[in-house]
Amino acid sequence: MNTEPRTRLWLTSPHFYPTYGGAQNRYRSYIRGLLERGLDVEIMTGTPQLEERSEADLDAGWYDAEPGAWLPSDTLDGAPLERVRLPDTKGGERTRIYYEALLEVCSRPAAGPVVAQLLTNMRPAASPWIRKLKQQGVAALYSVSQYPTWPQQPIKRLTRRGGYRRVYNEFDALVTNSPALEDFLREIGVTTRIEYIPNGVRLDRFHPVGNAAEQQARESLRASFGIPETATVIAMVGAIMPRKSPDLVLQACQRLLPEFPDIHLLFVGPRADTHDPKLASFGEKIAAQIEQIGRPQQVHFSGVVDNVEAHLRAADLFVLASQREGTPNSLLEAMAVGLPSVSTPFIGISASTGKAGEQFLLAERSPESLAGMLRRILLEPDLRQALAAAGRDYVATHLDQQVTLDRYAALYRELGAAAVRRHGG
């Protein structure tokens, strides 16, 4: 019988739920598995910035409280959720309130070690707060899920690299989901421990249509968008924003439609282009492209959904055209569902997504090349079947989320115990 005290794990981000952020959604999918492995998982989060709020955020009444106030507690997938009211815009006050709240929850009495897993929005200004966490006896980790953006000016670029290096080195460990990101961190001078842990895919959720009920769900979901069962659906998962390049996907499909007039595009994710004022011009560009295609009834937007797997099972092909990623779970989940998939090169691409030409096809970053690869899949049934089988087999063999959860649980316990010893416990 295991008599070791249970480890308390705080999953924390300024905006954790509700959100469409890839890292937050990924760690949310880990909650139940970590609870099952004996960790006491809790969530500490804040409120979205002004430009990121949804109608649901406003309806929650969070913004009636003053910045710094604790909002009513909640639960998410079996884990307690604590939310602090943050200022509406970025800045030092928002950073201060968030980290003071994190220090407060991490200082609450616990029978065993305390671990803080930070997810997003890491900035060099956080360095002193990470040191305070560690001085408090907390093990601090950060998930590096994608490349930071770098200024073009050499001096600013060098300064930012130094800032990120310093804050990253404050942590007990960094967790990354991509070998390419691990190499990048070492290149900028990070010396702290780095653990590469693949994202993992929930194979019980993401799998091909397997029974009559799932076939009926596929048909019903397509019908809800007005998509005929005989149509060919190309899906893209992610927010409608420049980094995800939905404009490139639209341009590629415009080139395919004369030959394949039954193609429908299904964008699965939030309309960031219509909700963020900074993306207004990009939203206008997307609207103009749809108008230019001349078939608005064949372009569909799902908005935020909790059943991404059902939307993937309603599709026939998958495309990833993102400019920058860590390891893109959307591609892995599409492969797990058995969708023949095409990706364009992106900053951060690595072997963690499989082998191009075997598990998925890799197009050049142009409408012509992307359209050409999609055309191959549409015209070659044997290729379509081979990609579907190889992609599914790769994810099932190498990226089962259960293995990922075992590694995370072991890492949290190890670092938590080391922090107790360091603190004199």
Disulfide bonds with the S-S distance in Angstrom:
none
